[in-house]
Amino acid sequence: MRSERKLVIAILVITVICGFSVTSDAEPIRLKVSAPKMDCLDVPAHATIQLPERLADVPVEQISVRLIQLGNLFANVSVPGQIVMGRDKKMELWWVMPRVKANSITRWTAALSRREKSDKEVFSWRDKEGDYLDLLFNGHKVTRYIYAYDTSSKARILETYKTFHHVFDAQGQNLLTNGPDGLHPYLTNKILYPHHRGIFIGWNRLEFGGKRYDFWHMGEQGRVQKHQKFLELTAGPVLAKSRSLVHWDDKNGRTIIAEQRETTVFRQSDPTVLLLEFRTELKAVSGDVFLNGDPEHAGFQYRPHDGVAKGSKDVKATYLFHKEGINPKKDKDIPWVGMSYGLGGRRYSVEHMNHPDNPKPTIYSAYRDYGRFGAFFKKEIGAGETLTLRYRIWVIEGEMSERQELASKYSAFVDGPKVEVIGR
């Protein structure tokens, strides 16, 4: 008991020294964390917790959390936490561990209190209603969710027939991803090539009711991925989460798939520009659906800015796989792919991660020098059933990371730290 009392006192002292106010209702929660199988940096971790009685009726946005790693009390391993209400209405405590040693066991404490003043370094949402939703961190744009749907002209239909996410650079000023205004990267007759847009998902030969539907190119065919409403918007010092309802409709307005599309963006240190988890639930609401197509025109994809397609040889995309000798046109179920490209005088690298619970076999389209790449599979969804998919996208400013670093980021995604609440 005496050692525990000293520990709590040390935690509170360091918290005050670090500049964070601790009010009388602060109650430390003790946590045990089992690390993933590889050394990792900036690893998201979470646990389901019971809020202290004094905070039970306080909105989660008004709860301040500070975590300290035990055994490093005087090394200033102190990070912000965030309380998030899960879909099951249980409270989740989230934080990002700066450095994790493979297979290690660490102990943390979390001090919870009523927030007395606004945090400066936090995520926030800014909505241009009916058009797009921006995610910001510390006032700088991070992502943009494009959800407009406008049938006023052929041009606007072309621009708004699908929902997708843009990625901004580290300064929050320039887009790293492509929109609906790109040209075909190979054809010379200036044909628009607008269906590759940022971070997006679709299948070009979806089969339903004995017919084939193209939910990749869409456009004047009348098919559309149409945003219906936001189901959740969460933002704080550790993460930002959005969940939206998207209908995949035919030209008559019949919904074939009702999608719940969820993205979670985690706080990271430089040189990371973005760590985004993409989770989608595809429900066949009108009958059996078969997701069909090919690796070039289906699946979950990332497309760099059109400047890569138009640029010189030195900005073209290059790829890295989890081991030597991989042929993405033949090898299946590749866990992740790294891709690097130049834009605006800088170099950016992207890791596309495919969760092992996703359908198999998965084929990666990862060879185009303009940088569009992603994971593709074929899968039937029975009437009324839901297919859940998970991916992560990691974007950094700089040259391609070493293979081991990409593997460790993937390990943090699929293995993840295991967190146990061991008391107060």
N, C-alpha and C positions, 0 to 999 in steps of 0.2 A: 504493500500500500504506500509506504514512504517513497519508494522509487517511482511509482506511478504519479504520486503527487508532485514530485520534483519534475517529472516529464511534462506534466500539464502546465506547470509554472513556466518551464523553459519555452514551451510552445507559445504561450501567451506573450511572453517577453519578446520573443523573436518576431511574432506577428506585429506587435506594436512598433518594434524597431524598423520593420519593413514598411511601416507607414500605413497600416491597415487598422482601422478602429475596431476594437472588440468590445461590445456592449455586455451588460450583465447577463443577457440571455444566451451567450455563446456556450455551446456544449460540444466538446470534442467527441468525434466518432473515430474509433480505432479500426484500421483496415489492414488486411493481409493480402498482398498481391503476389501471385505466381506469374513469372514472366514468360513470354513466348520462347520459342526454341532458338532464336537468334538474337544477337545484340541489335538493339533498335534505338532510334532517336525519335523524340516527339510522338509518343505512342498514346492514343486515346484509351482511357480506361473508365469503367463505370461500375457502380454497384447499386442495387435496389436497397433503399434505406427507409427507416422510420423517422420522420421528422421529430425533433424534440417537441414536447407538449406546448412549450411557449411559442413555437413557430408553426404549429399545426394549422392555424387559420390565416397565416400570412401568405399572400400571393408569392409564387416562386420567384417572380421578378424582383421582389423586395428582400430576398434572402441573399446575404453575402456569405461566400465560402472561401476559406483559405486552407490549403493543404500543405503539410510539412512531412518530408520523408524522415523517419526516425533513423538514428545512427548517423545522420548528417546535419544535426541541429545547428552546428556552427559553420557549416559549408553553405548556408543560405539556400538550401534546396526547398524553396517555398513557391508554390504556384497557385493561381486562382482556380476555384471550382465553380460548378454551376449545378443548380437543381433543375431538373427537367421532369415534367409529368409524362410518364409513359402512356402508351395506348391503353394499358390495363388499369390506368388511373393510379398506379403506384409511383412513388417518388424515386427518381434516379439521381445519383450523385455522379457527375462527370468531371474529369480533369485530364490533362495531358502530361504524361511523365516525360521529362526532358531526356533522360538517358536510362536505358534498361539493359542490364546484363543478362545474357541468355540463361534461361532456366533458374534464375535467381529468385529468392523470396525476399520481399521488402515489406516494411511496415510503415504505414502512414497514419497521420491523424488529420481529421477535418474539423475545423472550427467554424460553426455556423452561427450567424447573428443576423439581426434585422439590419438591412442596409440603411446607412445614415446619409450617404451621398452617392451620386451617380459615378459609376466607373468611367474612366476615360477610354481605356482600350477595350472596347466591346464591339460585337457584331450588332448590326441594326438593319432593318428593312425600310426601303423607300419605294412605294408603289406609284407608278403612273397608271392609274386605273384604266383597265381595258386594253393596255398596251404591253407593259413589261413591269417586272418587279426586280429591283436592284438589291443586292446584298452588299453591305458596306462593313468594313472593319476600321475603327478609329477614323471614320469619315471618308475612307478611300474605297472605291468600288472594287468588288471582288468577283462577283458573278452577276449575270442578268438573265432572268427567266423570261423568254419571249412567249407571250400567250395571247396576243391579239388575234382576232379572226374577223376579217373584213371582206365582204362579198360585193363591195360597191363597184369594182372594176376587175378586169382580168389580171391586171398588174397586181392589185392588192390581194386577190385570191392566191396568186403565185407567191406572194411575200408572206402570207399568213396561214397557209394550210397545215402547218405543223408547229407544235410546241418544242422548244429546245433551250439549252443553256449556253450562253456566251461566257468566256473567261477573260478577265482583264489582266493587264500586266501588274507588276508589283507596285507601281505608282498609282494604279487605279485610273489610268488615262486612256490607254490604247487597248484595243481588242486583240487577243491572241488567237481567236477562233473566227471561223467563216460564217457569214450570214447568207441571205438569199440572193446576193448580187454577184456571186462568183461566175466566172466563165469556165467552159470545159477546158481542162488542163492540157488536152492533147489535140482536139480538133481545132482547125484554124479558121473556121467560119463564124467565130464569135458566138456560138450557141451558149445560151445561159445554162449553167450547171448548178441550179439553186438548191438541190435536195440534200446536199451535204452541209449541215449547219451545226457548228459547235459540238456540244455533247447531245446526242440524240439517239432514238431507238425506233426501229420500224422493220417491216418485212415486205418485200416487193411481190411475193406470190402467196399471200395469205389466202387460204381456202376456207370457204364458208357457204353452206347451202348449195353445194354443187357448182359454185362459181369461184373465180379467182379475183382477188382484190389487191391492188398495189398500194400499200401503206408505206411507201418509200418516196416515190416521185409525186403521186397524188395530183395536185394542180387542177387543171380543167376537167379531170376525170370525175371530180365531185367528191372524192374521198378526202377526209380531213381528220386530223387529230385535234379535237376542239376542247380547249380548256373550259371547264364548267364552273369551278369554284375552288377556293383555297380551303383545305380541311384543317390545316395547322400552320402556324408561323411562330417559331420560337427563336429567340436570339439572346445572347449573353456573352460573358467574357471567354467562354471555352468553345462554344459551338453555336451554329445557326442551323435550324431545320425548317424545311418547307415541305408540305404535303398537299398535292393538288389532285383533283379529280379531272381526268382527261377522257373524253369519249372518242373512240375510233369509229366514225360514222361512214356509211355508204352515201351515195349521191342522193338518196331519198331521205336521208336523216336518220336511218335506222342505226342504232348503236350495236356494233358487233363485239367490241371489247370495251369494257369500262376499266380504265387504268387508274390506280392510285400511285402516283409518282412522287417519291420522297427523296430529297437530297439533304445530306448533312455535311456541312463544311466545318472543319476543325481548325482551331488556332494552331499555328505552326511558327517555327523560327526561320530566319533566312538560311538558305536561299529559296525556301519553299514559297511558291506563289499561291498554290491551292492544294489542299487535300480534301477531296470530295467523295463521299460515299453515295452511290446511286442505288436505291432500292425501289423496285417497281412490282406491283401486283396487277397481273393481267387477268381479268375475269371475263369468261365467255358468257355473255348475258343473254344471247339470242339463239344459242345452239352450239354444236361442236365447231371448233376452230382448229385448223392446222396451220401452224406458223411455218411457211415454206419460202424458199428463195435460194440465194447463193451468197457466198462470203462478200462479194463486191457490193451487194445491194440489200443487205438485211443484217439485223442484229443490233448490238449496242456499240456505237461508233464515236470517235473523236475526229473532228476535221479542223486543221489549222487554218489560219487566215489565208485569204486568196493571194496574198502577197507571196506565199511560198510557191504556189502554182505558177505565178507570173515571174518569179524571181530567177536569178542566175543560178548556176550550178552549186555555188557555195552555200546557198540557203536551203537547198533541197533536203528532204527528210532522209535520215538514216535510221536503221533499226538494230536493236540488240535483243537477243533471246536468252532464256534461262540457262542455255548451254550451247556449246559450239555445235555446228553442223545441222542446225534446225532448218527445215524447209517448210515454211508456213503453208505452202500449197498442198503439202502432203501430210505433215505431222499434225496430230490432233491432240486436243486437251492440253494445250500449252498454258501454263499457269498465269503468265504475265508476258507483256511485250513492252520494251522501251523504245521510244521514238524521239529523235532530236531534230530541230529545224531552226533556221535563221529567220529573223523578222526585225525590221527596223534597226539594223545594225547590232542586234543582240542575238544570243543563242538561247533557246528554250528546249527543255526536255520533258517528256511526258511518259509516265508509266501507266499502262492500262492493265488492271488486275481483274481476273475472272475467278469468282468464288467457286470452290470445288463442288458446292451443292447445286450449282446451275446445271441445266441439262447437258448430257453428253451424247454423242461426241460434239465438241466445240471446235470450230476452225477459225483461226485468226487470219483476217485479211490484213497483212502487214508487209507491204512491199511497194506501194505507190510512192513515188518521190515527191508528190505534192502533200503527202502526210495523212490522208484519210486512212484510219485504221480502226479495227475493232473485232469483236467476238461474235460469231454466228453459229446458230444451231437450228435444227428442225424439231418441232415438238407439237403434239396434239394437246389441246385443252378441251376437255369434255364440257358439255353444256352445264352451266352453273358452277364450274370449277374455276379455281384461281391458281395461276402459275406465279410464284414469287422468284425474283431474280435479284442478285446482289453483285455490284461491281465497285471498284474504287479507281479514281483518277488522281494521280499525283503529278503536279506540274512544278518545275523549278526553273529559275533563271540560271543558265549556265550549260556547260557541256554535259553530255550523257554521264550519269553516275556509273560507278563500277558495278559489275554484275552482282557482287555480294551485297552492295547497298540496296539494289533493287529487290533482291531476294529477301532482305531483312524487312523491307517495307511490306512486302507481300506476306511474310510470316506474321507481322503485327496485325494484318487484316484477317487472315484465315484462322490463325491460332488465337491471337488476342490474349491480353492479360486476363487472368482469372482473379476476381476480387471477392474476398470474403469479409463480411462485417464481423468483427470479433468483440464488439462491445463499446462501451463508453467509459 
